[in-house]
Amino acid sequence: MLISYNELCEFAESGVITPVDPKDINGTSIDVHLGPKILREQAVFLANGTEGLGIVSLRDKQNVSWEEVDIEYEGYYDLHPGEFILAHTVEVFNLPADISAEFKLNSSGARIGLDNALATWADPRWHGSTLTLELKNNTRHHVIRLHHGCRIGQIIFHRSEPVPEDKSYAVRGRYNKDTSAQPVK
């Protein structure tokens, strides 16, 4: 069941999501904002000093080479055509055992070519964490300027039967208590 306005207000007051400005609570979603740090892909250099392609294994949970960039200092980050970054929300989540959440990119961002990868689901009992966003500029001829604190999307919440503690994300998840963009763990 999708959670609506009155209960979303309760979620904001009880710390299920924080901080929340009341103006960011919509009918069935809460607006979320771009956090202060991103991870930008670093170039891979071969033994001979030339730029090349790195190989990462999903099975082995290997990581892309990342560089952390503090966009709070500059106030923004220019995402170039085809560029992929990891970003995060300002908001911190503390989901109860019967609530899951889903991120949706805002339509204004999508209409200028911004894309978010499909890893947008948060299971019950995910807690103490900001949401990592996988952002890409799909345009060919435009830089997308991402401002720290700008509205980047919205979160919708779903209710389910409570998940047993030993099966919850609090016990089984790898991304609890992360307060910045996180690479593969």
N, C-alpha and C positions, 0 to 999 in steps of 0.2 A: 504494500500500500504506500502510495506517495504521501509524504508529510506536507501539510499546508500551513498557511500563515500563522495561526495562533500557536501551534506547536513549535514552529520555527522560532517564534519569539521566546518561547520557553527554552528551547535549545540554546539560544544566545545568552539568556539569563543564567542558565545552569552550567555553562562552560562546555557544552558539547562541541561548540565552535566559538572561538574567541580570538581577537576582539571582533565585535560586530557593531557597526553603526546601525541604528534602527532604520535608516533610509535604505540600507542594503538588503532588507528583508522584503522579498517579493511574495507573490501568491503561493508558489510551490518551490521556491529556491532562495538561496542567499548568495549575493554577489561576493566574489573573492577577488583579491588584489595581488599584484605582482610583488614578490618579496625582494629584498635588497641584494641578493647574491645569485649569480648564475654560474653554470659550468659551461665553458666554451671548449669545443674540440680543438686539440693541439695537432699540429702537423706531425707526421711520422717521417723521420729521416733514416735513410738506409746507411749501411756501414761506409759507403763511399761518400756520404755527405749530401746525397741528392734526396729530394722529397719523394716519398713513395707511399704505398698503401700498407697499413697495418692489418693484421688479421686478429679478430676476436672471436672466441667460441662461446655461443650461447650455452651450450651444454656444460662447459667448464666455468661458466660465470666470469669470463674474462672481461676486462673493461677497456673501453675506448680511453685514449689519453686525454685527460681533461685539465683545464686551467680555470681556477676560480677567478671570477671578476666581480668586484663590488660595484654594483650600479647605483647604490645609494650615494656614493661619493660624486659621481658624474651626474646623477639624476636620471640617466637613461642608458639604453644600449641599442646600437644600430644592428639589427639582424639583416644580414645581406642575403640576396637571392640564393636559395638552395641551402643556406646555413641551418644547422641543427644545434640547439642548445638544451640544456636542462635548467629549468628555473623552478621557483617554488612560490607558494602562496604566503602572504603575510599571516593568514589565519592558521591557528593551531586547532587540531581536531582531537576529540576524546569521545569516541563512539561507544555507546552502551552495547550490551550483548544482543539487543534486538534491532539495532539500527545499522544500516550500511549507507554509503554515500557514493555519488557519482558526479564527476566533473564534466561540465559542458562549456566549451569555448563560447564566448559571446559572439553574436552574429556580426557585430561591427568589425571585430578582428578577422573573422572568416571572410568577410567581404573585401578585405584589403589583401588577402592571400595568406594570412597567418593560419597555421594548422597546428593542432595538438594531436600527438599519437594516441592510440586507442587505450593505453594503460591508464584508465581514468576511474577505476573502481577501488573503493575502500571497504574492507570487510568489517563486521562487527568487532568491537574491542580494539580497533586500531586507535592508538592514543599517544598524546604528547608530541604530535608531529604536524609539520606543515606538509602540504601535498606537493610532491615533485611533479612538474609539468614538462613534457617533452615537446618543445616548440620548434617549428620549422617555417621558414619563409618560402612559400610556393611560387612567388612571383619570379619573373625573369629579369625585370628592368627596374625594380623598386626596392629600396631599403625600407624596412619596417622599424620605426623607432618605438622601442618598448620603454616606458617610463616606470621607474620604481613607484609602487603604490597605485598604479592605474588599475582600473577594473579589467580583469583578464577573462573572467567567466563567472559561472555560477555553479553552486553545488546543490544537488537535489538529494533528498534523504528518502530511504525506503525502510519500512518496518517489516520484520519477519518474526518467526518464532525465535525466542532467545537461543543463541548458539551456546552449547556446553562449554564451560571454561577451558577444558583441555583441548578443544577443537577451535577455540577462538584465535583471532589474530594476536591477541595479547600473549599467547603461549607459542603459537606457530609462526608468527610473522617476523620478518627480518628488518622492517623499516619503522619500528616503534621508536619514539623519542628522538626522531630526526627533525631538526629545526632549520635545515637548509636543503638545497637540491642534492639529491643522492644518486650516485652512479650505482651500477649493479653491485650487489653484495653477495 
